[in-house]
Amino acid sequence: MSISSFNPPVRTLMGPGPSDVHPRITSAMARPTIGHLDPVFVGMMDQVKEMLQYAFATQNQLTIPVSAPGSAGMESCFVNLVEPGDKVVVCQNGVFGGRMKENVERCGATAIMVEDEWGKPVDPNKLEETLKSFPDAKIVAFVHAETSTGARSDAKTLCEIARQHDCLTIVDAVTSLAGSELLVDDWGIDAIYSGTQKCLSCTPGISPLSFSDRAIEVIKSRHTKVQSWFLDTNLVMGYWGPNAKRAYHHTAPVNALYALHESLVMLQEEGIKNAWDRHMKNHLILRAGIEAMGLSFIVDEPYRLPQLNSVTIPEGVDEAQVRTRLLTEFNLEIGAGLGALAGKVWRIGLMGHSSRAENIFLCLSALEAVLSDMGAPINKGAALEAATAAMK
């Protein structure tokens, strides 16, 4: 057997994640590896926590990166807060609400579903009525930015309703962190998780999360053991927690945390509000081009995520063939639809370092070239002109 070094092609990543990784971040990963209990590394850990608090807009002391992808951040929130026999209200308007339901049931609890049409936000009125019907519910869980559809729900209002009914909240912010307004403390979010591979422009494999003091009290007063040893916050706090002695829990992904540190430094340099504004500005440029081409978005504008755009597929077009040609002919990746939207939409990401004007113009010109060649019913020659006008 003769296997040589792997050298991937250079792609432009405009799908639902991962996003393009900034060269500063890949460079940071190449720095010398040191021990995960080294005093210098421990000092960097404290900086990562502080910068994550900035990104989440929170003073929560337990704001840390989990040494695993966003799905583990999700599990961490559920396995720590949910016990057998609990009732958890899960709001589902896409794929990832369904994953929340799976987590609840695997914890031995009952999932009470509040379901909305895919592409629509979670309906606060439905949540209110459900909590009135189930006054013994312990937690409300929902996705702030549904990656499978590109819909943004009103997290502030949903958290207010949950608190009025004495429920904790678990919020999925995998796609929204650093891409859309997110105010953990102001909105009263109790447990929230995200991923590094989207609007933070970092490599995949780490999940930032944050627990409120109220959530920590619930964890400390559990009647049963947390079902996951690795994700047990009581143990993890010995390594990451406030005033922790940095007790050995696991070998942290040292170089991946260098990358996260660098991405958070870059976010701090840009300013969190400026990052939100950049994502919105670039969405408007993309929107102008997409609509001029004759395509449309499935999410109504007030609830549309600027960083994740679900675009309808022209009638008669083989959407998988389009994506394959974009990848092979233009080194451009866009995403397919998931679940109920499979085969119905493309998901175009403008996340983090991918959210740049040059990427938008590449995407529009490449998409127009492929669709024109396939004889799709689009307006030829209009997209780039419209996008250019939207930049002014």
C-alpha positions in Angstrom: 0.0 0.0 0.0 1.3 3.4 -1.0 -0.6 6.4 0.3 0.8 9.9 0.0 0.1 13.1 1.8 -3.4 14.5 1.5 -3.7 17.9 -0.1 -7.3 19.1 -0.5 -8.4 21.4 -3.3 -9.0 25.1 -2.5 -12.7 25.6 -2.3 -15.0 28.6 -1.7 -17.3 27.4 1.0 -20.8 28.9 0.7 -22.9 26.1 2.1 -24.4 25.7 5.6 -21.0 25.1 7.2 -18.1 24.9 7.5 -17.4 28.3 6.3 -14.1 29.6 4.9 -11.4 29.6 7.5 -9.4 32.8 7.7 -5.6 32.4 7.1 -4.8 33.9 10.5 -6.8 31.1 12.1 -5.1 28.2 10.1 -1.8 29.9 10.9 -2.6 29.9 14.6 -3.2 26.1 14.5 0.4 25.6 13.3 1.8 27.1 16.4 3.8 24.8 18.8 1.7 22.4 20.8 2.1 22.7 24.5 0.5 20.8 27.4 -3.1 21.4 28.2 -2.2 22.0 31.9 0.7 24.2 31.0 0.4 27.6 32.9 0.7 29.5 29.6 -2.1 27.5 28.0 -4.3 27.9 31.2 -3.8 31.6 30.8 -5.0 31.4 27.2 -8.1 29.4 28.4 -9.1 32.3 30.6 -8.9 34.6 27.6 -11.0 32.3 25.5 -13.7 32.3 28.2 -13.6 36.0 28.4 -13.9 36.5 24.7 -16.7 33.9 24.5 -18.6 36.0 27.1 -18.2 38.9 24.7 -19.5 37.0 21.7 -22.5 35.7 23.7 -23.1 39.0 25.4 -23.1 37.4 28.8 -21.5 37.5 32.2 -22.2 33.8 32.8 -19.1 32.4 34.6 -19.7 29.0 33.0 -19.1 30.0 29.4 -16.7 27.6 27.9 -15.8 25.7 24.7 -16.7 22.0 24.7 -14.0 19.8 23.1 -16.3 18.5 20.4 -18.6 19.8 17.6 -21.9 21.6 18.0 -23.9 18.4 18.4 -21.9 17.7 21.6 -22.8 21.2 22.8 -26.4 20.3 22.2 -26.0 17.1 24.1 -24.2 18.8 26.9 -27.1 21.2 27.6 -29.6 18.4 27.6 -27.8 15.7 29.5 -26.9 18.2 32.3 -30.3 19.8 32.6 -32.8 17.0 31.8 -33.5 14.1 34.1 -35.7 11.0 33.6 -39.4 11.9 34.0 -39.0 15.6 33.1 -41.2 17.3 30.6 -39.5 19.4 28.0 -41.3 21.6 25.5 -39.4 21.4 22.2 -40.2 23.9 19.4 -39.5 22.4 16.0 -39.5 24.3 12.7 -36.7 22.4 11.0 -34.2 19.5 11.3 -32.4 20.6 14.4 -35.6 20.9 16.6 -36.0 17.3 15.8 -32.6 16.5 17.1 -33.5 18.3 20.3 -36.5 15.9 20.6 -34.1 13.0 20.2 -31.9 14.3 23.0 -34.8 14.7 25.4 -36.1 11.2 24.8 -32.6 9.7 25.2 -32.4 11.4 28.6 -35.6 9.5 29.6 -37.8 12.6 29.6 -41.0 13.4 27.7 -40.8 15.8 24.7 -43.9 18.0 24.2 -43.7 19.2 20.7 -44.6 22.7 19.4 -44.4 22.4 15.6 -44.3 25.0 13.0 -44.0 24.9 9.2 -40.4 24.6 7.9 -39.2 28.0 6.8 -41.3 29.8 9.4 -40.2 31.0 12.9 -41.4 29.4 16.1 -44.9 30.8 16.9 -44.8 32.4 20.4 -48.6 32.0 20.8 -48.3 28.2 20.3 -45.6 28.1 22.9 -47.8 30.1 25.3 -50.8 27.8 24.8 -48.6 24.7 25.2 -47.1 25.9 28.5 -50.6 26.6 29.8 -51.6 23.0 29.0 -48.4 21.6 30.6 -47.8 23.7 33.8 -45.3 21.0 35.0 -43.0 21.5 32.1 -39.4 22.1 33.2 -37.6 23.4 30.1 -38.3 25.1 26.8 -35.9 24.2 24.0 -35.8 25.9 20.6 -33.4 26.8 17.7 -32.6 30.5 17.4 -31.3 30.2 13.8 -32.6 27.1 12.1 -29.7 26.0 9.8 -31.9 23.6 7.7 -34.2 26.5 6.6 -32.6 29.8 7.2 -35.4 31.0 9.6 -34.7 33.1 12.7 -37.1 32.8 15.7 -37.7 35.6 18.2 -35.5 34.2 21.0 -36.2 37.2 23.3 -39.9 36.7 23.3 -39.7 32.9 23.5 -37.5 33.2 26.6 -39.8 35.7 28.2 -42.7 33.3 27.8 -40.7 30.4 29.2 -39.7 32.4 32.2 -43.2 33.5 32.9 -44.0 29.8 33.2 -41.0 29.1 35.4 -39.2 27.1 32.7 -35.5 27.0 31.9 -34.5 27.6 28.3 -32.1 25.7 26.0 -31.2 27.6 22.8 -29.4 26.4 19.7 -27.2 29.3 18.4 -25.0 27.2 16.1 -25.6 29.4 13.1 -26.5 32.7 14.8 -23.4 33.3 17.1 -21.4 36.2 15.6 -23.8 36.4 12.6 -27.0 37.8 14.0 -28.0 39.8 17.1 -27.6 37.5 20.1 -27.9 38.8 23.7 -27.8 36.0 26.2 -28.2 38.0 29.4 -30.6 40.6 28.1 -32.9 37.8 26.7 -32.6 35.6 29.8 -31.3 32.5 28.1 -30.3 29.7 30.5 -28.3 27.3 28.4 -27.0 28.0 24.9 -24.6 26.3 22.5 -23.0 27.0 19.2 -20.3 25.8 16.8 -17.0 27.3 15.7 -17.3 26.4 12.0 -19.9 29.0 10.9 -19.9 32.7 11.7 -16.7 32.5 13.8 -14.8 31.4 10.7 -12.9 28.8 12.7 -12.3 25.1 12.0 -15.0 22.6 13.0 -14.7 20.5 16.2 -15.4 22.9 19.1 -18.7 24.0 20.6 -19.0 27.2 22.7 -21.7 27.0 25.3 -22.9 29.0 28.3 -25.0 28.2 31.4 -26.7 30.8 33.6 -26.5 30.7 37.3 -30.1 29.4 37.4 -29.1 26.5 35.1 -26.0 25.7 37.2 -28.2 25.4 40.4 -30.5 22.9 38.6 -27.4 20.9 37.5 -26.0 20.9 41.1 -29.4 19.7 42.5 -29.9 16.8 40.2 -31.4 13.6 41.6 -29.6 11.4 39.1 -26.1 11.2 37.6 -25.5 13.0 34.4 -25.7 10.2 31.8 -22.5 11.3 30.0 -19.3 11.2 31.9 -17.5 13.3 29.3 -20.2 16.0 29.2 -20.9 16.1 32.9 -20.6 19.8 33.7 -19.8 19.1 37.4 -16.6 17.4 36.2 -15.8 19.8 33.4 -16.0 22.7 35.8 -12.9 21.3 37.5 -11.0 22.1 34.3 -12.8 25.1 32.9 -14.9 26.5 35.8 -14.3 29.8 37.7 -11.5 29.5 40.2 -10.9 25.9 39.0 -7.7 24.1 39.9 -7.5 22.9 36.3 -8.0 19.3 37.4 -7.3 16.8 34.7 -10.6 15.9 32.9 -9.6 15.3 29.3 -6.8 16.3 27.0 -8.0 19.5 25.4 -7.6 20.0 21.7 -4.7 22.4 22.2 -4.1 23.6 18.6 -7.9 23.8 17.8 -8.2 26.1 20.8 -5.4 28.3 19.4 -7.6 28.6 16.4 -10.7 29.5 18.4 -8.7 32.0 20.4 -7.5 33.7 17.1 -11.0 33.8 15.7 -12.3 35.4 18.9 -9.5 38.0 18.8 -10.6 38.8 15.2 -14.2 39.1 16.3 -13.1 41.5 19.0 -11.1 43.5 16.5 -14.0 43.8 14.2 -16.6 44.4 16.9 -19.6 42.1 17.4 -22.1 44.7 16.2 -20.0 45.3 13.1 -19.9 41.6 12.4 -23.7 41.5 12.6 -23.9 44.4 10.2 -21.5 42.9 7.8 -23.5 39.7 7.5 -26.7 41.7 6.9 -25.1 44.0 4.3 -23.7 41.1 2.3 -27.1 39.3 2.5 -28.7 42.3 0.9 -26.2 42.2 -1.9 -26.8 38.5 -2.5 -30.6 39.0 -2.3 -30.5 41.7 -5.0 -28.6 39.3 -7.3 -30.7 36.2 -6.6 -34.0 38.1 -7.1 -32.8 39.8 -10.3 -32.0 36.3 -11.6 -35.6 35.3 -11.0 -35.0 33.1 -8.0 -36.6 33.6 -4.6 -36.2 32.9 -0.9 -38.4 30.5 1.1 -38.2 32.5 4.3 -40.2 35.7 4.7 -37.8 38.7 5.0 -38.5 39.6 8.7 -37.5 36.1 9.8 -34.7 35.5 7.2 -31.2 34.8 8.4 -28.6 37.0 6.6 -26.0 34.3 7.0 -28.0 31.3 5.7 -30.1 31.8 2.6 -32.5 29.1 1.4 -33.2 29.8 -2.3 -35.8 28.1 -4.4 -34.8 25.8 -7.3 -36.1 26.7 -10.8 -38.6 24.2 -12.1 -37.2 21.3 -14.0 -33.6 21.8 -12.8 -31.6 18.9 -11.4 -30.4 20.6 -8.2 -27.8 18.0 -7.4 -26.3 18.4 -10.8 -26.0 22.2 -10.3 -24.2 21.7 -7.0 -21.9 19.2 -8.6 -21.0 21.5 -11.4 -20.4 24.4 -9.1 -18.0 22.3 -7.1 -16.1 20.8 -10.0 -16.1 23.7 -12.4 -15.9 26.7 -10.0 -14.6 25.1 -6.7 -17.7 26.5 -5.1 -19.7 24.7 -2.5 -23.4 25.5 -1.7 -25.7 23.3 0.3 -28.6 21.1 -0.5 -32.0 21.2 1.3 -32.5 19.0 4.3 -35.5 17.0 5.5 -38.8 18.4 4.2 -36.9 20.8 2.0 -34.6 18.2 0.4 -34.7 18.8 -3.4 -36.6 22.0 -3.0 -34.0 24.6 -2.0 -30.3 25.4 -2.1 -28.7 26.7 1.1 -26.2 29.5 0.4 -24.1 30.4 3.3 -22.6 33.9 4.0 -21.0 33.0 7.3 -17.9 34.5 8.8 -15.0 34.8 6.4 -17.2 33.5 3.6 -19.4 36.6 4.0 -17.4 38.8 1.5 -18.4 40.6 -1.6 -16.0 38.7 -3.9 -17.7 35.4 -2.8 -21.1 36.8 -3.6 -20.1 37.8 -7.1 -18.5 34.4 -7.7 -21.6 32.6 -6.5 -23.9 34.7 -8.6 -21.9 34.5 -11.8 -21.2 30.7 -11.4 -24.8 29.9 -10.6 -26.0 32.0 -13.6 -23.5 30.3 -15.9 -24.5 26.8 -14.8 -28.3 27.4 -14.9 -28.0 29.2 -18.3 -26.1 26.2 -19.7 -28.8 23.9 -18.4 -31.6 25.9 -20.0 -33.2 27.0 -16.7 -35.8 29.8 -16.8 -33.7 32.6 -15.3 -33.1 36.3 -16.2 -29.7 36.2 -17.8 -27.2 39.1 -17.2 -29.2 40.8 -14.5 -27.8 39.4 -11.3 -24.3 41.0 -11.2 -25.7 44.4 -12.1 -28.3 44.3 -9.4 -25.7 43.1 -6.8 -23.4 45.9 -7.8 -26.2 48.5 -7.3 -27.0 47.0 -3.9 -23.4 47.7 -2.7 -23.8 51.5 -3.1 
